[in-house]
Amino acid sequence: TYDSNNVLSKNYNKHNFCYVGSMALWQCFEKTSMVFKQIEKIIPDAHLKVLTFDTVKAEEILTSNDVINYTVKRVPREQVKEELKDATYGFLLRDDDEVNRVATPTKLSSYLSAGVLPLYSECLKDFATIAKDKNFALKIKNPININEIIDYVNKPKLIENLNGEISELFRSYYGVENHINALKKVFVAQL
């Protein structure tokens, strides 16, 4: 569920990045850490908070990529939203393959419901369509252009506009009625 206070209370001028997920290869944490290292070179006060159950592997990857400003934590699922209170931008990088082109990772809604603006791979086609021309997320193209990310995180955010866009997203795209109507179409087509 979406609580507008999660956006209204954020300071998007802070460069508090996050990654929530496993160290499974398909979640692309290695790529995430390399991208963050490039950000860190340009924005020295940038910080990456990593929430994962595999803290040892996360530390190894971050160390091998010379990331300096990070925190790695293991927290229960029910505490993730609380941990994201200070996060402003969240990584969701994926490889361009058949599965990801039709995927709608729950991480997107988790980030947005916590007021975290996703930095997501362009191969997530469904979400890219929904997020087109919106300010609540940045589609990252392949090859990754660090300057586009820097421009996005440094661009002033109109909090009321972000709140309106995310509220509408949760009413429509993530809304229960939207899913009921989609299921109705499937069942009616089979009759």
C-alpha positions as CSV (number, residue, x, y, z in Angstrom):
1,T,0.0,0.0,0.0
2,Y,1.0,3.6,-0.6
3,D,1.3,6.2,2.1
4,S,1.9,9.7,0.7
5,N,3.9,10.6,3.8
6,N,6.7,8.4,2.5
7,V,7.2,10.8,-0.4
8,L,6.2,14.0,1.4
9,S,8.8,13.5,4.1
10,K,11.7,12.7,1.8
11,N,14.6,14.9,0.9
12,Y,15.4,13.9,-2.7
13,N,18.4,16.1,-2.6
14,K,20.1,13.5,-0.5
15,H,22.0,10.9,-2.4
16,N,20.8,7.9,-0.4
17,F,20.7,4.9,-2.7
18,C,19.5,1.4,-1.8
19,Y,19.4,-2.1,-3.1
20,V,17.0,-4.7,-1.7
21,G,17.3,-8.3,-2.8
22,S,19.4,-11.4,-3.0
23,M,22.8,-11.9,-4.5
24,A,21.4,-14.2,-7.2
25,L,23.1,-13.5,-10.5
26,W,19.8,-12.5,-12.2
27,Q,19.4,-9.7,-9.7
28,C,22.5,-8.1,-11.0
29,F,24.0,-6.8,-7.8
30,E,27.5,-6.9,-9.3
31,K,26.4,-4.5,-12.0
32,T,24.6,-2.4,-9.3
33,S,27.8,-2.1,-7.3
34,M,29.8,-1.1,-10.3
35,V,27.2,1.6,-11.3
36,F,27.2,2.9,-7.7
37,K,31.0,3.1,-7.7
38,Q,30.8,5.4,-10.8
39,I,28.1,7.5,-9.0
40,E,30.3,7.7,-5.9
41,K,33.2,9.0,-7.9
42,I,31.1,12.0,-9.0
43,I,29.0,12.4,-5.9
44,P,31.3,11.7,-3.0
45,D,28.5,12.0,-0.4
46,A,26.4,9.3,-2.1
47,H,25.6,6.3,0.1
48,L,24.4,2.8,-0.8
49,K,22.3,0.8,1.7
50,V,22.1,-2.9,0.8
51,L,19.4,-5.0,2.4
52,T,20.0,-8.7,1.8
53,F,20.1,-12.0,3.6
54,D,23.5,-12.8,2.0
55,T,25.5,-10.0,3.7
56,V,28.9,-11.8,3.3
57,K,28.5,-12.0,-0.5
58,A,27.3,-8.4,-0.7
59,E,30.3,-7.2,1.3
60,E,32.6,-9.2,-1.0
61,I,31.1,-7.7,-4.2
62,L,31.2,-4.2,-2.8
63,T,34.8,-4.5,-1.6
64,S,35.9,-6.0,-5.0
65,N,34.4,-3.0,-6.8
66,D,36.1,-0.5,-4.4
67,V,32.8,0.9,-3.1
68,I,33.4,3.1,-0.1
69,N,30.2,4.5,1.2
70,Y,27.8,1.7,2.0
71,T,25.9,-0.2,4.7
72,V,24.9,-3.8,4.4
73,K,22.1,-5.1,6.6
74,R,20.1,-8.3,7.1
75,V,16.6,-7.4,8.2
76,P,13.2,-9.3,8.2
77,R,10.8,-8.5,5.4
78,E,8.5,-6.6,7.7
79,Q,11.3,-4.1,8.6
80,V,12.3,-3.3,5.0
81,K,10.0,-0.3,4.7
82,E,11.3,1.1,7.9
83,E,14.9,0.7,6.7
84,L,14.0,2.5,3.5
85,K,12.8,5.7,5.3
86,D,16.1,7.5,4.6
87,A,16.6,6.0,1.0
88,T,15.8,8.2,-1.9
89,Y,16.8,6.1,-5.0
90,G,16.6,2.4,-5.5
91,F,18.4,0.1,-7.9
92,L,16.6,-2.4,-10.0
93,L,19.0,-3.5,-12.7
94,R,18.4,-6.5,-14.9
95,D,19.8,-8.2,-18.0
96,D,17.9,-7.9,-21.2
97,D,16.3,-11.3,-21.6
98,E,12.9,-12.8,-22.4
99,V,11.9,-13.1,-18.7
100,N,12.8,-9.6,-17.8
101,R,11.1,-8.1,-20.8
102,V,7.7,-9.3,-19.4
103,A,8.6,-9.0,-15.7
104,T,7.1,-6.6,-13.2
105,P,9.3,-7.0,-10.2
106,T,7.6,-6.5,-6.9
107,K,10.7,-4.5,-5.9
108,L,9.3,-1.6,-8.0
109,S,6.1,-1.3,-5.9
110,S,8.1,-1.9,-2.7
111,Y,10.5,0.9,-3.5
112,L,7.7,3.3,-4.6
113,S,5.5,2.5,-1.6
114,A,8.4,3.6,0.6
115,G,8.9,6.8,-1.4
116,V,12.1,5.4,-3.1
117,L,12.5,6.4,-6.7
118,P,13.5,3.4,-8.8
119,L,16.5,3.4,-11.2
120,Y,15.5,0.5,-13.4
121,S,16.7,-1.3,-16.5
122,E,14.9,-0.4,-19.8
123,C,14.3,-4.1,-20.5
124,L,11.4,-4.0,-17.9
125,K,9.1,-3.1,-20.8
126,D,5.8,-3.1,-18.9
127,F,7.0,-0.8,-16.2
128,A,8.8,1.4,-18.7
129,T,5.5,1.9,-20.5
130,I,3.7,2.9,-17.3
131,A,6.6,5.2,-16.1
132,K,7.0,6.9,-19.5
133,D,7.1,10.7,-19.1
134,K,6.9,10.4,-15.3
135,N,9.3,11.7,-12.7
136,F,9.0,8.9,-10.2
137,A,11.5,6.6,-11.8
138,L,14.5,6.6,-14.2
139,K,14.8,4.2,-17.0
140,I,18.4,3.2,-17.4
141,K,19.4,2.4,-21.0
142,N,22.0,-0.1,-22.1
143,P,24.8,0.8,-22.2
144,I,24.5,2.6,-18.9
145,N,25.1,6.3,-19.1
146,I,26.2,7.4,-15.6
147,N,25.7,11.1,-16.5
148,E,21.9,10.4,-17.1
149,I,21.7,8.9,-13.6
150,I,23.7,11.9,-12.1
151,D,21.4,14.4,-13.9
152,Y,18.3,12.6,-12.6
153,V,19.4,12.4,-8.9
154,N,20.6,16.0,-9.0
155,K,17.4,17.4,-10.7
156,P,15.2,19.1,-8.2
157,K,12.0,17.1,-7.5
158,L,8.6,18.7,-7.1
159,I,7.3,16.6,-4.1
160,E,3.6,17.3,-4.8
161,N,4.0,16.1,-8.4
162,L,5.9,13.0,-7.3
163,N,3.2,12.2,-4.8
164,G,0.5,12.7,-7.3
165,E,2.2,10.5,-9.9
166,I,2.9,7.7,-7.4
167,S,-0.6,7.9,-5.9
168,E,-2.1,7.5,-9.3
169,L,0.2,4.6,-10.1
170,F,-1.1,2.8,-7.0
171,R,-4.7,3.6,-7.8
172,S,-4.4,2.4,-11.4
173,Y,-1.5,0.1,-12.3
174,Y,-1.1,-1.5,-8.8
175,G,-4.8,-1.1,-7.9
176,V,-7.0,-4.1,-7.0
177,E,-9.6,-3.0,-9.5
178,N,-7.1,-3.0,-12.4
179,H,-6.2,-6.6,-11.6
180,I,-9.8,-7.7,-11.2
181,N,-10.6,-6.2,-14.6
182,A,-7.6,-7.9,-16.2
183,L,-8.6,-11.3,-14.8
184,K,-12.2,-10.8,-16.0
185,K,-11.0,-10.3,-19.5
186,V,-9.0,-13.6,-19.3
187,F,-12.0,-15.6,-17.9
188,V,-14.5,-14.1,-20.3
189,A,-12.2,-14.9,-23.3
190,Q,-12.1,-18.5,-22.2
191,L,-15.9,-18.8,-22.0
